Amino acid sequence: MKIPDFKLEEFWKKYEFTSPYLLCCSDAETWTLQELLDLADADSKKLWQSLALGYTESPGHPILRKEIAKLYSSVEADEILTFAGAEEGIYCTMRVLIEPGDHVIVIDPCYQSLSSLPQTFGAEITAIQLKPENRWNLDLEEVKKAFRPNTKLLILNYPHNPTGAVLDKNVLNELIELARNNGAYIFCDEVYRYLEVDESKRMSSIVDVYEKGISLNVMTKSFGLAGLRIGWLATQDVNFLRKVGSYKLYTSICNSAPSEILAIVALRAKDHIFKRNRNIMLKNLKVLDEFMERNQKSLSWIRPQSGTMAVLKLLLPLSVETFAEDLVRTEGVLIMPGSVFDLPGNFFRIGFGKKNMPSILERFETYLQQQ
């Protein structure tokens, strides 16, 4: 078994800790340890102060799973399985579900492992490409045509990374009926949930609306707590969850004990955390609106509807890869070429979830206007 190079993570490995100005971060503003502990309720403080640094329960701390379950309407703590980040949840899911000869439909572009892992494990992949001419909206007819008798899994990624698109409720219902009629699972990467620009457009978690739905989330993106490395799966399919739990024993076995307690603190303070992170995101999106208005001759975009990212198109007569390389070399400002996502065209990703985004955008604009 040969797994292809992970383009996005290789990109981060090369640039993330050497580039002084990161303009393509995908997560919300990070919290310091003290800021997070200041949000702890009395019970959480006791858990933290009495914490023993031994092994933890493989499925996750019972209180942690109980708090995660509160994010959903259809599951209890026993229908939650935690992981050392979202990627482990993706890997274990695909390892358990996919067998050689299966067919998988995936919405593209996406986080690479969502498509590369099923293919590595022997599935045939049909990628449904989101297109700028359709404003990054999903073409339901393409998905209908893609279903086959051996379609095992439909992989969604909403709110969408990297375009910021959201999925219409009626389209989601149609997708569920397609999957149900074919006996297929739906796996939905929901890591940008709670960062919708218009909260009325928030999509239901797939676990809450489909009996074979698998929801993936993590403390990284909407919570701004990437360093905790706590992710999870939620599903009504307890037999599947049991198998994935057994496979986890070959990977991380269990989570970090301090991370679990800190995640409990954050989940209990989620309203405060989401409010702060959304305020930063929305303030920065307004700055980005004004920036795009000033630079129409060089850049175009489809304004994101969710998340902390936007996809911009470079209109200058040079490749975005050349542009990005010179930008980080001369100004220290890092953007992410669309080729990292296998996104065709002269596109690149920027992030707007961080407090320092406006000042970095100023440096980027100065460089852009010199081209």
C-alpha positions in Angstrom: 0.0 0.0 0.0 1.5 3.3 -1.1 -0.2 6.5 0.1 0.4 9.6 -2.1 2.2 12.6 -0.7 -0.2 14.8 1.3 0.2 18.1 -0.7 -1.5 20.4 1.8 0.4 19.1 4.8 3.7 19.0 2.9 3.0 22.7 2.0 2.5 23.5 5.6 5.6 21.5 6.7 7.7 23.6 4.3 6.3 27.1 5.1 4.2 27.2 8.2 7.0 27.8 10.8 9.3 29.8 8.5 7.0 32.3 7.0 6.4 35.3 9.2 3.0 36.3 7.8 0.5 33.5 7.3 -2.4 34.7 5.1 -3.8 31.3 4.4 -4.5 29.9 7.9 -7.7 27.8 7.9 -8.5 27.9 11.7 -10.1 30.6 13.9 -8.0 32.7 16.2 -6.1 30.6 18.7 -6.6 30.8 22.4 -3.8 30.8 25.0 -3.9 28.1 27.7 -4.7 30.8 30.3 -7.5 32.3 28.3 -9.1 28.9 28.0 -8.7 28.1 31.7 -10.2 31.4 32.6 -13.4 30.1 30.9 -13.6 27.0 33.0 -16.5 26.3 35.3 -16.0 25.0 38.8 -16.4 21.3 37.8 -13.9 21.7 34.9 -11.4 23.4 37.2 -11.6 20.4 39.5 -11.0 18.0 36.6 -8.0 20.1 35.6 -6.5 20.4 39.0 -6.9 16.8 39.9 -5.8 15.4 36.5 -3.5 12.4 36.6 -1.2 12.0 33.6 -1.9 8.4 32.9 -3.7 6.6 30.0 -7.2 7.7 29.1 -10.2 5.7 27.9 -9.8 4.8 24.3 -13.3 6.1 23.2 -12.6 9.4 25.0 -13.4 10.7 28.5 -17.1 10.0 29.3 -17.6 13.6 30.2 -15.9 14.7 27.0 -18.2 12.5 24.9 -21.2 13.7 26.8 -20.3 17.4 26.0 -19.7 16.6 22.3 -23.1 14.8 22.1 -24.7 18.1 23.1 -23.7 19.5 19.7 -26.2 17.1 18.0 -29.8 16.3 18.4 -29.8 12.5 17.6 -26.9 10.9 19.5 -25.8 10.2 23.0 -22.3 9.9 24.4 -22.0 6.3 23.4 -22.4 7.3 19.8 -19.4 9.6 19.9 -15.8 8.3 19.3 -12.9 10.7 19.9 -9.5 10.8 18.1 -6.2 12.6 18.2 -7.4 15.2 15.6 -9.7 15.0 12.7 -7.2 13.2 10.4 -7.1 10.1 12.6 -10.9 10.0 12.4 -10.8 10.2 8.6 -8.1 7.5 8.4 -9.9 5.0 10.7 -13.2 5.6 9.0 -11.9 4.9 5.5 -9.8 1.9 6.7 -13.0 0.3 8.2 -15.5 1.2 5.5 -13.6 0.8 2.3 -12.9 -2.5 0.6 -11.4 -3.2 -2.8 -14.0 -2.8 -5.5 -16.1 -0.3 -3.6 -17.2 2.9 -5.4 -16.9 6.3 -3.6 -18.2 9.7 -4.6 -16.3 12.7 -3.3 -16.9 16.4 -3.6 -13.8 18.1 -5.0 -11.8 20.2 -4.1 -11.5 18.8 -0.6 -9.0 17.9 2.2 -6.9 15.5 0.3 -7.2 12.5 2.5 -11.0 12.4 1.9 -10.3 11.3 -1.6 -6.8 9.8 -1.6 -7.4 7.3 1.3 -10.4 5.6 -0.2 -8.5 5.2 -3.5 -5.4 3.9 -1.6 -7.6 1.3 0.1 -8.9 0.0 -3.2 -12.0 2.0 -4.1 -12.8 3.6 -7.4 -13.4 7.3 -7.0 -15.8 9.6 -8.8 -15.0 13.3 -8.0 -17.7 15.9 -8.4 -15.9 19.1 -9.2 -17.2 22.4 -7.7 -16.9 25.1 -10.4 -16.5 28.8 -10.1 -18.9 29.3 -13.0 -21.5 27.7 -10.8 -20.4 29.9 -7.9 -19.0 26.8 -6.2 -22.4 25.3 -5.8 -22.9 21.5 -6.0 -24.5 20.2 -9.2 -27.0 17.7 -7.9 -27.5 16.1 -11.4 -23.8 15.2 -11.5 -24.1 13.4 -8.2 -27.2 11.5 -9.4 -25.4 10.3 -12.5 -22.4 9.2 -10.4 -24.2 6.8 -8.2 -23.7 3.1 -9.0 -25.0 -0.2 -7.5 -21.6 -0.6 -5.7 -21.5 3.0 -4.3 -20.5 2.5 -0.7 -19.9 6.1 0.4 -20.7 9.7 -0.5 -18.1 12.1 1.0 -19.2 15.7 1.7 -17.2 18.6 3.0 -19.5 21.3 4.2 -19.1 24.1 5.2 -16.8 23.7 2.2 -13.0 23.9 2.4 -11.5 25.9 0.7 -14.4 27.8 -1.1 -16.6 28.6 1.8 -19.7 27.3 0.0 -22.7 26.0 2.0 -25.1 23.3 1.0 -28.7 24.1 0.5 -31.2 22.2 2.7 -33.1 20.8 -0.3 -29.9 19.6 -1.9 -28.9 17.9 1.3 -32.3 16.1 1.5 -31.9 14.9 -2.1 -28.4 13.6 -1.4 -29.7 11.7 1.6 -32.5 10.1 -0.5 -29.9 9.1 -3.1 -27.7 7.5 -0.5 -30.6 5.8 1.3 -31.9 4.3 -2.0 -28.4 2.9 -2.6 -27.7 1.8 0.9 -24.7 4.1 1.0 -23.1 5.9 3.9 -22.6 9.7 3.9 -19.5 10.9 5.6 -19.5 14.7 6.1 -16.4 16.7 7.2 -18.1 19.4 9.3 -15.1 21.1 10.8 -16.2 24.6 9.8 -19.6 24.3 11.3 -20.6 27.3 13.5 -18.6 29.7 11.3 -21.3 30.4 8.7 -21.5 34.0 7.7 -25.3 33.8 7.8 -26.2 31.5 10.7 -29.6 30.9 9.2 -27.9 28.9 6.4 -26.3 26.4 8.8 -26.7 22.9 7.5 -27.9 20.1 9.7 -25.2 17.7 10.9 -25.5 14.6 8.7 -25.7 12.4 11.8 -28.9 14.2 12.8 -30.7 13.7 9.5 -29.5 10.3 8.1 -29.3 7.0 9.9 -26.1 6.1 7.9 -24.6 9.5 8.3 -21.1 10.0 9.9 -20.2 13.5 11.1 -16.6 14.5 11.6 -15.6 17.5 13.7 -12.6 18.8 15.7 -11.5 21.4 18.2 -9.2 22.9 15.6 -11.2 25.1 13.3 -14.4 26.8 14.8 -13.0 26.5 18.3 -9.5 27.8 17.5 -7.8 25.0 19.5 -5.7 23.1 17.0 -3.1 22.3 19.7 -5.5 20.1 21.6 -5.6 17.5 18.8 -9.1 16.4 19.8 -11.5 15.3 17.0 -14.4 13.0 16.9 -17.0 11.0 14.9 -20.7 11.1 15.6 -23.0 8.4 14.1 -26.1 6.5 14.8 -24.5 3.3 13.4 -23.1 1.8 16.6 -21.8 -1.3 14.8 -19.6 0.9 12.5 -18.5 2.9 15.5 -17.4 -0.2 17.4 -15.3 -1.3 14.4 -13.7 2.1 14.1 -13.0 2.1 17.8 -11.2 -1.3 17.5 -9.1 0.1 14.6 -8.1 3.1 16.7 -6.3 0.7 19.0 -3.8 0.3 16.2 -3.3 4.1 15.8 -3.3 6.5 18.8 -5.0 4.0 21.2 -6.2 7.0 23.4 -6.0 10.8 23.6 -3.9 13.1 25.6 -5.3 13.5 29.1 -4.7 17.3 29.4 -6.2 17.8 26.0 -9.4 16.0 26.9 -10.0 18.2 30.0 -9.2 21.4 28.1 -11.6 20.3 25.4 -14.3 19.8 28.0 -13.6 23.4 29.2 -14.0 24.7 25.7 -17.2 22.7 24.9 -18.8 24.0 28.1 -17.8 27.5 27.1 -18.7 27.1 23.4 -21.1 30.0 23.1 -18.5 32.4 24.3 -15.8 30.9 22.1 -18.0 30.8 19.0 -19.1 34.4 19.6 -15.5 35.7 19.8 -14.3 33.7 16.8 -17.3 34.7 14.7 -16.8 38.4 15.6 -13.2 38.2 14.4 -14.1 36.4 11.2 -17.0 38.8 10.3 -14.9 41.9 11.0 -12.1 40.5 8.8 -14.5 39.6 6.1 -15.6 43.3 5.9 -11.9 44.3 5.5 -11.6 41.7 2.8 -14.7 43.1 1.0 -13.1 46.5 0.8 -9.8 45.0 -0.3 -11.4 43.1 -3.1 -13.3 46.2 -4.2 -10.0 48.1 -4.5 -8.2 45.4 -6.4 -10.7 44.3 -9.0 -8.2 44.5 -11.8 -5.9 42.0 -10.2 -8.2 39.7 -8.3 -11.7 38.2 -8.4 -13.7 36.0 -6.0 -16.9 34.4 -5.1 -17.6 35.7 -1.6 -17.5 32.8 0.9 -20.6 31.9 2.8 -18.9 30.2 5.7 -15.6 29.3 7.3 -12.5 31.3 7.7 -11.2 31.0 4.1 -11.8 32.4 0.7 -10.7 31.3 -2.8 -9.3 34.2 -4.9 -8.5 34.2 -8.6 -5.3 35.9 -9.8 -6.0 37.9 -12.9 -2.4 39.0 -13.6 -0.6 37.4 -16.5 1.5 35.0 -14.4 1.0 31.7 -12.7 -0.3 31.8 -9.2 2.5 29.4 -8.2 5.2 31.9 -9.4 3.3 34.8 -7.7 3.0 32.9 -4.4 6.6 31.9 -4.4 7.8 35.4 -5.0 5.4 36.8 -2.4 6.6 34.6 0.4 10.3 35.1 -0.6 10.2 38.9 -0.8 7.5 39.8 1.7 7.2 36.8 3.9 3.5 36.6 3.2 2.2 33.1 2.6 -0.8 32.3 0.4 -1.8 28.8 -0.7 -2.0 28.1 -4.4 -5.0 26.2 -5.6 -2.8 23.4 -7.0 -2.4 22.3 -3.4 -6.0 21.3 -3.6 -5.8 20.1 -7.2 -8.0 23.1 -8.0 -7.5 23.9 -11.7 -7.0 27.6 -12.7 -5.2 30.5 -11.3 -6.8 30.3 -7.8 -5.3 30.6 -4.3 -6.6 30.4 -0.8 -6.4 33.0 1.9 -7.7 32.8 5.5 -9.5 35.5 7.5 -10.0 34.0 10.9 -7.0 35.6 12.7 -6.7 38.9 14.5 -3.6 39.9 12.5 -5.2 39.2 9.1 -5.8 43.0 8.3 -2.2 43.9 8.9 -0.9 41.0 6.8 -3.4 41.9 4.1 -1.9 45.4 3.9 1.5 43.9 3.2 -0.1 41.7 0.5 -1.8 44.6 -1.1 1.4 46.7 -1.2 3.1 43.8 -3.0 0.1 43.3 -5.3 0.0 46.9 -6.4 3.7 46.7 -7.4 3.0 43.9 -9.9 
